[in-house]
């Protein structure tokens, strides 16, 4: 029961932040959800697949939590709780740092700034890192193969979003400023040495 409460708290914190930010931006006239909008080809496919994956994983997580699927040792479950909590902290920090530049998907019509301060000094994609850590943490707490498969699928689609959509957009939008930033900070975590 303890892990169920921890996991529900983690999910509520994570998705509470996600939806609170969307509603806050909507009040300002900012449409946060840009997934698939104004896109074609591979970019549209990736963003729409990412959207579907982002709905399927929480459903699988909630089912795993409700039925308290438990096929791993206590230390693995405790580690999973820590990883999931870290994911929430990373995600919330990234959303707060981005302020009104935060979007789900990219928008070629919205004018945003390239955020390189705060957590973005250590990760070019901390929001995605937060999602990944959350998914990994829940899998560690409530391991079973279907949950692992949908979580890994979502993580792979998020990676395709970063590499094939987000990075291309940022290069187009910010040019040399983004290239300089990319040379200094790793995609997921860390700063590049000697840069």
Backbone as ProteinMPNN parsed JSONL, in Angstrom:
{"seq_chain_A": "XXXXXXXXXXXXXXXXXXXXXXXXXXXXXXXXXXXXXXXXXXXXXXXXXXXXXXXXXXXXXXXXXXXXXXXXXXXXXXXXXXXXXXXXXXXXXXXXXXXXXXXXXXXXXXXXXXXXXXXXXXXXXXXXXXXXXXXXXXXXXXXXXXXXXXXXXXXXXXXXXXXXXXXXXXXXXXXXXXXXXXXXXXXXXXXXXXX", "coords_chain_A": {"N_chain_A": [[0.826, -1.208, 0.0], [2.036, 1.197, 0.677], [3.73, 1.819, -1.497], [1.878, 2.223, -3.484], [0.609, 4.572, -2.615], [2.794, 6.332, -2.658], [3.413, 6.263, -5.413], [1.022, 7.25, -6.583], [1.05, 9.816, -5.503], [3.374, 10.81, -6.709], [2.599, 10.729, -9.435], [0.341, 12.473, -9.38], [1.59, 14.871, -8.623], [3.347, 15.292, -10.774], [1.665, 15.316, -13.148], [-0.143, 17.167, -12.252], [1.403, 19.507, -12.182], [1.934, 19.694, -14.948], [-0.663, 20.075, -16.124], [-1.554, 22.31, -14.672], [0.247, 24.253, -15.534], [-0.451, 24.375, -18.238], [-3.099, 25.384, -18.045], [-2.595, 27.831, -16.792], [-1.09, 29.113, -18.793], [-3.003, 29.154, -20.818], [-4.815, 31.019, -19.82], [-3.384, 33.297, -20.325], [-3.546, 33.444, -22.995], [-1.926, 31.728, -24.374], [-1.336, 28.882, -26.241], [-0.479, 25.924, -25.137], [-0.329, 23.201, -25.921], [1.031, 22.052, -28.693], [1.289, 19.866, -30.225], [1.549, 18.183, -33.2], [0.318, 20.243, -34.606], [0.148, 22.277, -37.439], [2.063, 20.867, -38.799], [3.704, 18.461, -40.952], [4.28, 15.267, -42.546], [7.057, 13.394, -41.27], [7.509, 14.817, -38.874], [4.917, 15.451, -37.999], [3.881, 12.861, -37.674], [5.594, 11.852, -35.646], [5.021, 13.643, -33.517], [2.259, 13.2, -33.132], [2.237, 10.482, -32.509], [3.736, 10.6, -30.198], [1.953, 11.981, -28.603], [-0.133, 10.106, -28.325], [1.292, 8.058, -27.014], [1.893, 9.406, -24.663], [-0.566, 9.431, -23.458], [-1.205, 6.729, -23.193], [0.769, 5.582, -21.499], [0.373, 6.723, -18.804], [-2.136, 5.546, -18.266], [-1.489, 2.81, -18.25], [0.294, 2.91, -16.127], [-1.362, 3.703, -13.977], [-3.139, 1.522, -13.867], [-1.322, -0.466, -13.131], [-0.584, 0.459, -10.63], [-3.051, 0.47, -9.223], [-3.682, -2.268, -9.244], [-1.526, -3.096, -7.886], [0.836, -4.329, -8.918], [3.585, -6.342, -8.411], [6.557, -7.453, -8.824], [9.179, -7.242, -8.18], [12.11, -6.736, -6.124], [12.222, -5.274, -2.789], [14.338, -3.282, -2.483], [14.603, -2.467, -5.181], [12.098, -1.368, -5.682], [12.1, 0.761, -3.835], [14.222, 2.244, -4.891], [13.034, 2.868, -7.322], [10.981, 4.563, -6.459], [12.529, 6.713, -5.626], [13.745, 7.461, -8.07], [11.471, 8.125, -9.604], [10.497, 10.295, -8.077], [12.632, 12.062, -8.37], [12.338, 12.503, -11.103], [9.923, 13.968, -11.14], [10.76, 16.285, -9.754], [12.742, 17.269, -11.507], [11.187, 17.72, -13.806], [9.255, 19.649, -12.907], [10.98, 21.73, -12.176], [12.073, 22.313, -14.692], [9.825, 23.222, -16.138], [9.074, 25.48, -14.638], [11.378, 27.022, -14.988], [11.348, 27.492, -17.736], [9.263, 29.241, -17.999], [6.975, 31.185, -19.816], [7.797, 30.217, -22.251], [7.513, 27.551, -22.463], [6.315, 24.689, -24.157], [4.261, 21.974, -25.333], [5.381, 20.134, -27.754], [6.433, 21.765, -30.818], [6.125, 25.173, -31.871], [5.924, 27.06, -34.682], [4.89, 29.522, -34.982], [4.629, 30.876, -32.567], [6.436, 33.218, -30.671], [9.186, 32.555, -28.858], [11.711, 32.339, -26.267], [15.159, 31.244, -26.225], [15.942, 29.206, -23.713], [18.52, 28.974, -21.458], [19.442, 28.992, -18.932], [19.483, 28.18, -15.355], [18.215, 24.953, -14.715], [18.573, 24.276, -17.322], [21.196, 24.681, -17.885], [22.394, 22.317, -17.457], [21.058, 20.368, -18.789], [19.716, 19.983, -21.985], [17.191, 19.211, -22.422], [15.386, 18.998, -20.064], [12.664, 18.628, -19.351], [11.814, 16.44, -20.878], [13.632, 14.612, -19.843], [12.63, 14.5, -17.254], [10.119, 13.249, -17.736], [11.108, 10.749, -18.666], [12.493, 9.791, -16.383], [10.362, 9.635, -14.568], [8.761, 7.643, -15.826], [10.561, 5.451, -15.779], [10.928, 5.182, -13.007], [8.313, 4.444, -12.106], [8.011, 2.025, -13.461], [10.017, 0.571, -12.161], [8.911, 0.403, -9.617], [6.499, -0.991, -10.023], [6.854, -3.307, -11.675], [6.089, -4.939, -14.68], [5.838, -6.692, -17.781], [4.129, -5.529, -19.906], [3.86, -2.835, -19.0], [6.538, -2.038, -18.982], [7.111, -2.242, -21.738], [5.348, -0.309, -22.97], [6.315, 1.973, -21.717], [9.03, 2.1, -22.496], [8.615, 2.368, -25.236], [7.369, 4.915, -25.296], [9.484, 6.505, -24.288], [11.346, 6.167, -26.349], [9.957, 7.371, -28.499], [9.788, 9.979, -27.499], [12.485, 10.6, -27.61], [12.885, 10.561, -30.396], [11.306, 12.773, -30.999], [12.811, 14.829, -29.822], [15.268, 14.686, -31.288], [14.51, 14.72, -34.04], [12.56, 16.689, -34.358], [12.415, 18.826, -32.339], [15.182, 19.678, -32.026], [15.829, 20.401, -34.646], [13.97, 22.443, -35.096], [14.818, 24.313, -33.133], [17.37, 24.944, -34.096], [16.7, 26.171, -36.513], [15.191, 28.345, -35.511], [16.919, 29.679, -33.7], [19.536, 29.527, -34.582], [22.982, 30.195, -34.6], [23.151, 30.793, -31.871], [21.805, 28.671, -30.668], [23.423, 26.544, -31.607], [25.84, 27.08, -30.279], [25.023, 26.757, -27.62], [24.283, 24.052, -27.741], [26.765, 22.877, -28.084], [27.833, 23.133, -25.577], [26.147, 21.962, -23.637], [24.799, 18.82, -22.726], [22.452, 16.603, -24.351], [20.687, 15.216, -22.606], [21.767, 15.08, -19.941], [24.294, 16.85, -18.309], [27.322, 18.753, -18.737], [29.412, 19.587, -21.459], [32.801, 18.822, -21.527], [35.554, 21.043, -21.743], [34.449, 22.968, -23.35]], "CA_chain_A": [[0.0, 0.0, 0.0], [2.908, 2.373, 0.732], [4.21, 2.162, -2.827], [0.742, 2.756, -4.229], [0.44, 5.971, -2.197], [3.942, 7.084, -3.189], [3.278, 6.373, -6.868], [-0.084, 8.172, -6.879], [1.535, 11.16, -5.161], [4.311, 11.183, -7.776], [1.828, 11.015, -10.658], [-0.461, 13.686, -9.176], [2.504, 16.019, -8.638], [3.855, 15.46, -12.134], [0.612, 15.743, -14.073], [-0.702, 18.408, -11.705], [2.249, 20.583, -12.716], [1.729, 19.75, -16.397], [-1.949, 20.686, -16.457], [-1.609, 23.654, -14.079], [0.986, 25.144, -16.438], [-1.283, 24.553, -19.44], [-4.217, 26.274, -17.72], [-2.017, 29.163, -16.542], [-0.744, 29.707, -20.081], [-4.237, 29.395, -21.565], [-5.357, 32.295, -19.326], [-2.592, 34.359, -20.949], [-3.728, 33.362, -24.44], [-0.881, 30.876, -24.939], [-1.759, 27.503, -26.45], [0.674, 25.097, -24.781], [-0.3, 21.956, -26.691], [1.315, 22.29, -30.115], [1.604, 18.567, -30.824], [0.958, 17.9, -34.502], [-0.293, 21.422, -35.222], [0.919, 22.962, -38.472], [3.194, 20.042, -39.209], [3.407, 17.421, -41.935], [5.298, 14.241, -42.682], [7.628, 12.715, -40.105], [7.315, 15.632, -37.663], [3.528, 15.265, -37.545], [3.756, 11.478, -37.198], [6.288, 11.736, -34.363], [4.292, 14.365, -32.469], [0.981, 12.548, -32.854], [2.563, 9.229, -31.827], [4.143, 10.991, -28.854], [0.723, 12.339, -27.88], [-0.8, 8.843, -27.993], [2.122, 7.393, -26.0], [1.775, 10.166, -23.408], [-1.841, 9.052, -22.848], [-1.215, 5.289, -22.894], [1.634, 5.247, -20.363], [-0.281, 6.939, -17.502], [-3.197, 4.545, -18.08], [-0.805, 1.577, -17.839], [0.84, 3.143, -14.782], [-2.465, 3.705, -13.004], [-3.598, 0.138, -13.724], [-0.285, -1.185, -12.37], [-0.661, 0.932, -9.241], [-4.313, 0.007, -8.639], [-3.595, -3.72, -9.018], [-0.309, -3.279, -7.086], [1.715, -5.309, -9.559], [4.807, -6.308, -7.614], [7.401, -8.62, -9.117], [10.573, -6.865, -7.953], [12.504, -6.697, -4.709], [12.003, -4.026, -2.061], [15.315, -2.242, -2.851], [14.297, -1.954, -6.527], [10.918, -0.514, -5.54], [12.538, 1.987, -3.154], [14.987, 2.994, -5.902], [12.048, 3.382, -8.276], [10.318, 5.72, -5.839], [13.493, 7.823, -5.665], [13.899, 7.873, -9.47], [10.232, 8.808, -9.976], [10.466, 11.589, -7.378], [13.61, 12.899, -9.072], [11.706, 12.888, -12.371], [8.973, 15.049, -10.843], [11.532, 17.496, -9.411], [13.383, 17.754, -12.738], [10.14, 18.243, -14.686], [8.706, 20.894, -12.352], [12.026, 22.748, -12.297], [12.2, 22.713, -16.101], [8.636, 23.995, -16.52], [9.171, 26.79, -13.981], [12.487, 27.759, -15.597], [10.952, 27.896, -19.1], [8.23, 30.266, -17.91], [5.985, 31.115, -20.891], [8.357, 29.618, -23.46], [7.266, 26.107, -22.434], [5.279, 24.138, -25.036], [4.262, 20.546, -25.648], [5.547, 20.219, -29.195], [7.016, 23.043, -31.23], [5.247, 26.095, -32.581], [6.689, 27.971, -35.531], [4.238, 30.838, -34.992], [4.825, 31.545, -31.274], [7.774, 33.751, -30.416], [9.676, 32.154, -27.547], [13.142, 32.576, -26.101], [15.987, 30.074, -25.97], [16.248, 29.202, -22.289], [19.795, 28.285, -21.222], [19.797, 29.209, -17.522], [18.886, 27.247, -14.398], [18.411, 23.532, -15.005], [18.963, 24.166, -18.726], [22.661, 24.693, -17.949], [22.841, 20.944, -17.258], [20.29, 19.5, -19.674], [18.992, 20.734, -23.014], [15.818, 18.688, -22.458], [15.041, 18.471, -18.739], [11.268, 18.18, -19.261], [11.814, 15.068, -21.388], [14.348, 13.821, -18.843], [11.669, 14.291, -16.171], [9.202, 12.195, -18.184], [11.829, 9.478, -18.701], [12.739, 9.341, -15.007], [9.062, 9.241, -14.02], [8.387, 6.351, -16.4], [11.478, 4.434, -15.255], [10.621, 5.006, -11.595], [7.068, 3.677, -11.941], [8.305, 0.648, -13.892], [10.791, -0.077, -11.091], [8.035, 0.128, -8.471], [5.386, -1.88, -10.373], [7.323, -3.943, -12.903], [5.538, -6.04, -15.47], [6.287, -6.493, -19.161], [3.376, -4.535, -20.688], [4.22, -1.485, -18.557], [7.891, -1.776, -19.488], [7.062, -2.059, -23.195], [4.76, 0.996, -23.333], [7.189, 3.028, -21.193], [10.197, 2.179, -23.391], [8.117, 2.928, -26.496], [7.184, 6.356, -25.101], [10.807, 7.111, -24.161], [11.937, 6.193, -27.701], [9.248, 8.388, -29.284], [10.238, 11.278, -26.982], [13.83, 10.813, -28.159], [12.698, 10.944, -31.808], [10.793, 14.149, -30.97], [13.938, 15.722, -29.548], [16.275, 14.651, -32.353], [13.984, 14.998, -35.378], [11.639, 17.828, -34.422], [12.816, 19.934, -31.459], [16.512, 20.206, -32.328], [15.763, 21.067, -35.96], [13.25, 23.696, -34.888], [15.666, 25.241, -32.383], [18.426, 25.393, -34.993], [16.063, 27.144, -37.42], [14.719, 29.528, -34.781], [17.944, 30.397, -32.935], [20.792, 29.478, -35.316], [24.274, 30.08, -33.913], [22.937, 30.806, -30.419], [21.488, 27.293, -30.294], [24.605, 25.715, -31.857], [26.774, 27.341, -29.185], [24.43, 26.107, -26.448], [24.347, 22.612, -27.985], [28.159, 22.464, -27.901], [28.188, 23.212, -24.157], [25.254, 21.201, -22.751], [24.38, 17.53, -23.282], [21.031, 16.469, -24.679], [19.899, 14.796, -21.459], [22.32, 15.532, -18.674], [25.724, 17.097, -18.217], [27.973, 19.776, -19.543], [30.518, 19.037, -22.233], [34.092, 19.259, -21.014], [36.418, 21.75, -22.673], [33.687, 23.814, -24.276]], "C_chain_A": [[0.862, 1.26, 0.0], [3.357, 2.797, -0.659], [3.083, 2.694, -3.712], [0.534, 4.236, -3.885], [1.57, 6.843, -2.741], [3.774, 7.318, -4.687], [2.152, 7.33, -7.262], [0.335, 9.61, -6.581], [2.484, 11.677, -6.237], [3.544, 11.571, -9.037], [1.003, 12.29, -10.523], [0.412, 14.942, -9.208], [2.962, 16.329, -10.055], [2.782, 16.028, -13.064], [-0.131, 16.972, -13.561], [0.072, 19.604, -12.205], [1.986, 20.785, -14.202], [0.44, 20.505, -16.733], [-2.11, 22.077, -15.845], [-0.899, 24.658, -14.984], [0.175, 25.405, -17.712], [-2.419, 25.533, -19.18], [-3.732, 27.694, -17.472], [-1.684, 29.853, -17.864], [-1.997, 30.018, -20.905], [-4.875, 30.72, -21.137], [-4.643, 33.485, -19.953], [-2.726, 34.356, -22.476], [-2.671, 32.523, -25.142], [-1.42, 29.457, -25.054], [-0.54, 26.602, -26.261], [0.792, 23.87, -25.672], [-0.171, 22.265, -28.179], [1.577, 20.984, -30.861], [0.817, 18.337, -32.11], [0.4, 19.103, -35.24], [0.647, 22.085, -36.229], [2.113, 22.169, -38.97], [2.735, 19.003, -40.225], [4.515, 16.374, -41.885], [5.74, 13.634, -41.37], [7.394, 13.498, -38.821], [5.901, 15.45, -37.113], [3.345, 13.86, -36.973], [4.386, 11.323, -35.824], [5.486, 12.413, -33.257], [2.961, 13.708, -32.134], [1.193, 11.208, -32.138], [2.977, 9.513, -30.386], [2.914, 11.322, -28.002], [-0.021, 11.072, -27.43], [-0.033, 8.122, -26.879], [1.976, 8.079, -24.646], [0.427, 9.928, -22.72], [-1.829, 7.591, -22.399], [-0.407, 4.968, -21.641], [0.954, 5.532, -19.025], [-1.42, 5.951, -17.226], [-2.581, 3.234, -17.596], [-0.228, 1.721, -16.435], [-0.254, 3.06, -13.722], [-2.988, 2.285, -12.785], [-2.612, -0.675, -12.896], [-0.345, -0.809, -10.897], [-1.914, 0.384, -8.551], [-4.245, -1.487, -8.311], [-2.328, -4.106, -8.259], [0.571, -4.402, -7.625], [3.077, -5.206, -8.877], [5.627, -7.557, -7.896], [8.885, -8.293, -8.963], [10.84, -6.762, -6.453], [12.234, -5.319, -4.102], [13.041, -2.955, -2.421], [15.064, -1.643, -4.247], [13.104, -1.008, -6.45], [11.275, 0.81, -4.868], [13.331, 2.869, -4.123], [14.05, 3.61, -6.937], [11.317, 4.601, -7.742], [11.239, 6.933, -5.88], [13.651, 8.354, -7.091], [12.652, 8.636, -9.932], [10.117, 10.182, -9.341], [11.452, 12.562, -8.02], [13.037, 13.387, -10.402], [10.721, 14.03, -12.194], [9.716, 16.353, -10.572], [12.178, 18.108, -10.653], [12.337, 18.391, -13.651], [9.608, 19.579, -14.182], [9.723, 22.025, -12.477], [12.151, 23.234, -13.74], [11.026, 23.582, -16.542], [8.691, 25.399, -15.905], [10.266, 27.651, -14.624], [12.112, 28.277, -16.983], [9.955, 29.055, -19.105], [7.26, 30.13, -19.097], [6.548, 30.623, -22.226], [8.065, 28.121, -23.538], [6.11, 25.736, -23.359], [5.386, 22.621, -25.041], [4.249, 20.481, -27.167], [6.124, 21.577, -29.545], [5.993, 23.865, -32.0], [6.107, 27.061, -33.379], [6.083, 29.37, -35.539], [4.419, 31.599, -33.686], [6.259, 32.025, -31.143], [8.155, 33.379, -28.987], [11.17, 32.465, -27.467], [13.866, 31.248, -25.918], [16.425, 30.142, -24.516], [17.501, 28.363, -22.062], [20.257, 28.407, -19.771], [19.147, 28.149, -16.641], [19.208, 25.813, -14.766], [18.867, 23.312, -16.446], [20.467, 24.347, -18.93], [23.224, 23.276, -17.881], [22.11, 19.942, -18.133], [19.585, 20.365, -20.708], [17.515, 20.337, -23.029], [15.363, 18.161, -21.098], [13.581, 18.036, -18.606], [11.157, 16.742, -19.76], [12.536, 14.142, -20.42], [13.43, 13.521, -17.661], [10.659, 13.204, -16.512], [9.893, 10.836, -18.119], [12.052, 8.923, -17.297], [11.442, 8.903, -14.327], [8.684, 7.849, -14.512], [9.259, 5.22, -15.843], [11.173, 4.14, -13.786], [9.372, 4.174, -11.355], [7.274, 2.223, -12.37], [9.073, -0.098, -12.802], [9.916, -0.41, -9.881], [6.99, -0.933, -8.759], [5.699, -2.652, -11.648], [6.386, -5.034, -13.399], [5.789, -5.681, -16.926], [5.457, -5.492, -19.957], [3.712, -3.091, -20.294], [5.604, -1.114, -19.06], [7.855, -1.464, -20.982], [6.484, -0.694, -23.56], [5.643, 2.146, -22.845], [8.413, 3.214, -22.089], [9.776, 2.765, -24.735], [7.968, 4.442, -26.382], [8.534, 7.067, -25.023], [11.485, 7.21, -25.529], [11.273, 7.255, -28.581], [9.644, 9.784, -28.809], [11.628, 11.609, -27.532], [13.743, 11.235, -29.629], [12.187, 12.378, -31.911], [11.939, 15.137, -30.772], [14.84, 15.832, -30.77], [15.725, 15.131, -33.692], [13.068, 16.208, -35.482], [12.195, 19.016, -33.628], [14.169, 20.53, -31.853], [16.541, 20.92, -33.676], [15.064, 22.423, -35.848], [14.133, 24.731, -34.19], [16.814, 25.773, -33.231], [17.888, 26.435, -35.976], [15.745, 28.454, -36.706], [15.857, 30.35, -34.18], [19.35, 30.311, -33.532], [22.03, 29.273, -34.465], [24.139, 30.07, -32.392], [22.64, 29.388, -29.921], [22.691, 26.375, -30.494], [25.63, 25.857, -30.741], [26.301, 26.641, -27.91], [24.564, 24.588, -26.555], [25.761, 22.076, -27.776], [28.549, 22.406, -26.425], [27.407, 22.237, -23.272], [24.778, 19.929, -23.453], [22.863, 17.485, -23.478], [20.199, 16.136, -23.446], [20.472, 15.281, -20.136], [23.831, 15.71, -18.786], [26.189, 18.225, -19.109], [29.141, 19.129, -20.257], [31.821, 19.654, -21.776], [34.887, 19.951, -22.123], [35.702, 22.653, -23.64], [33.262, 25.092, -23.587]], "O_chain_A": [[0.488, 2.271, -0.593], [3.368, 3.987, -0.975], [3.319, 3.525, -4.589], [0.308, 5.055, -4.776], [1.335, 7.95, -3.225], [3.968, 8.432, -5.173], [2.318, 8.134, -8.179], [0.002, 10.521, -7.338], [2.41, 12.841, -6.631], [3.806, 12.614, -9.635], [0.965, 13.103, -11.447], [0.007, 15.963, -9.764], [2.963, 17.484, -10.482], [2.965, 17.076, -13.682], [-0.687, 17.734, -14.351], [-0.518, 20.607, -12.608], [1.832, 21.916, -14.661], [0.45, 21.45, -17.522], [-2.746, 22.939, -16.451], [-1.378, 25.775, -15.179], [0.128, 26.533, -18.201], [-2.677, 26.415, -19.999], [-4.378, 28.654, -17.89], [-1.962, 31.04, -18.035], [-2.046, 31.027, -21.608], [-5.409, 31.456, -21.968], [-5.228, 34.559, -20.096], [-2.099, 35.162, -23.163], [-2.531, 32.592, -26.363], [-1.906, 28.894, -24.073], [0.326, 26.531, -27.132], [1.884, 23.534, -26.128], [-1.128, 22.68, -28.833], [2.036, 21.001, -32.003], [-0.413, 18.302, -32.108], [0.038, 18.982, -36.411], [1.79, 22.41, -35.909], [3.065, 22.738, -39.503], [1.547, 18.706, -40.344], [5.553, 16.579, -41.256], [4.933, 13.387, -40.474], [7.108, 12.904, -37.781], [5.713, 15.313, -35.904], [2.733, 13.686, -35.92], [3.784, 10.728, -34.93], [5.289, 11.837, -32.188], [2.573, 13.664, -30.966], [0.412, 10.845, -31.259], [2.622, 8.772, -29.469], [2.855, 10.978, -26.822], [-0.479, 10.985, -26.29], [-0.632, 7.637, -25.919], [1.941, 7.419, -23.607], [0.29, 10.196, -21.526], [-2.378, 7.255, -21.349], [-0.843, 4.171, -20.81], [0.952, 4.652, -18.164], [-1.641, 5.564, -16.078], [-3.078, 2.618, -16.653], [-0.253, 0.776, -15.646], [-0.078, 2.413, -12.689], [-3.251, 1.887, -11.65], [-3.016, -1.48, -12.056], [-0.177, -1.659, -10.023], [-1.84, -0.108, -7.425], [-4.688, -1.92, -7.247], [-2.078, -5.286, -8.014], [0.99, -5.297, -6.891], [3.652, -4.122, -8.777], [5.415, -8.599, -7.275], [9.743, -8.968, -9.533], [9.92, -6.709, -5.637], [12.045, -4.335, -4.816], [12.658, -1.807, -2.646], [15.287, -0.452, -4.462], [13.106, 0.044, -7.089], [10.801, 1.866, -5.289], [13.137, 4.083, -4.172], [14.256, 4.743, -7.373], [11.062, 5.555, -8.476], [10.79, 8.05, -6.137], [13.688, 9.567, -7.297], [12.768, 9.678, -10.578], [9.686, 11.133, -9.992], [11.147, 13.742, -8.192], [13.228, 14.543, -10.781], [10.687, 14.957, -13.003], [9.346, 17.403, -11.098], [12.161, 19.326, -10.829], [12.562, 19.468, -14.204], [9.519, 20.538, -14.948], [9.37, 23.146, -12.842], [12.317, 24.429, -13.982], [11.22, 24.573, -17.245], [8.39, 26.386, -16.575], [10.098, 28.86, -14.784], [12.512, 29.377, -17.364], [9.825, 29.765, -20.103], [6.771, 29.028, -19.347], [5.834, 30.617, -23.229], [8.334, 27.489, -24.56], [5.062, 26.381, -23.349], [6.45, 22.056, -24.79], [3.223, 20.743, -27.795], [6.285, 22.436, -28.678], [5.121, 23.33, -32.684], [6.92, 27.793, -32.816], [6.698, 30.307, -36.049], [4.372, 32.829, -33.678], [7.193, 31.295, -31.478], [7.528, 33.83, -28.028], [11.804, 32.807, -28.465], [13.268, 30.253, -25.51], [17.187, 31.028, -24.13], [17.544, 27.188, -22.426], [21.355, 27.966, -19.431], [18.362, 27.327, -17.115], [20.35, 25.494, -15.094], [19.473, 22.287, -16.76], [20.957, 24.18, -20.047], [24.389, 23.053, -18.207], [22.51, 18.78, -18.208], [18.937, 21.354, -20.365], [16.685, 21.052, -23.589], [14.991, 16.993, -20.987], [13.289, 17.145, -17.808], [10.484, 15.918, -19.141], [12.101, 13.011, -20.199], [13.449, 12.412, -17.126], [10.371, 12.338, -15.686], [9.335, 9.88, -17.581], [11.831, 7.738, -17.047], [11.426, 7.913, -13.595], [8.329, 6.979, -13.717], [8.75, 4.16, -15.48], [11.161, 2.98, -13.372], [9.369, 3.294, -10.495], [6.774, 1.302, -11.724], [8.805, -1.272, -12.55], [10.161, -1.404, -9.197], [6.619, -1.697, -7.867], [4.908, -2.653, -12.591], [5.958, -5.914, -12.652], [5.935, -4.507, -17.267], [6.043, -4.654, -20.643], [3.834, -2.224, -21.159], [5.817, 0.009, -19.517], [8.502, -0.52, -21.435], [7.067, 0.016, -24.38], [5.71, 3.188, -23.498], [8.791, 4.342, -22.406], [10.504, 3.574, -25.311], [8.395, 5.175, -27.275], [8.709, 8.124, -25.63], [12.123, 8.218, -25.835], [11.956, 7.958, -29.326], [9.818, 10.684, -29.631], [11.911, 12.757, -27.876], [14.441, 12.154, -30.057], [12.588, 13.117, -32.81], [12.026, 16.151, -31.464], [15.141, 16.932, -31.233], [16.4, 15.872, -34.407], [12.825, 16.704, -36.582], [12.418, 20.089, -34.19], [14.293, 21.747, -31.998], [17.213, 21.941, -33.821], [15.506, 23.415, -36.426], [14.189, 25.888, -34.607], [17.192, 26.937, -33.097], [18.535, 27.45, -36.238], [15.999, 29.537, -37.233], [15.781, 31.579, -34.147], [20.266, 30.963, -33.031], [22.124, 28.309, -33.705], [24.92, 29.414, -31.702], [23.156, 28.96, -28.888], [22.959, 25.519, -29.651], [26.221, 24.869, -30.306], [27.093, 26.01, -27.21], [24.915, 23.919, -25.584], [25.933, 20.939, -27.336], [29.493, 21.705, -26.062], [27.935, 21.74, -22.277], [24.402, 19.958, -24.625], [22.11, 18.232, -22.853], [19.124, 16.705, -23.253], [19.749, 15.83, -19.304], [24.543, 14.841, -19.289], [25.541, 18.593, -20.089], [29.784, 18.226, -19.721], [31.93, 20.874, -21.652], [34.894, 19.514, -23.274], [36.276, 23.068, -24.646], [32.609, 25.936, -24.2]]}, "name": "protein", "num_of_chains": 1, "seq": "XXXXXXXXXXXXXXXXXXXXXXXXXXXXXXXXXXXXXXXXXXXXXXXXXXXXXXXXXXXXXXXXXXXXXXXXXXXXXXXXXXXXXXXXXXXXXXXXXXXXXXXXXXXXXXXXXXXXXXXXXXXXXXXXXXXXXXXXXXXXXXXXXXXXXXXXXXXXXXXXXXXXXXXXXXXXXXXXXXXXXXXXXXXXXXXXXXX"}
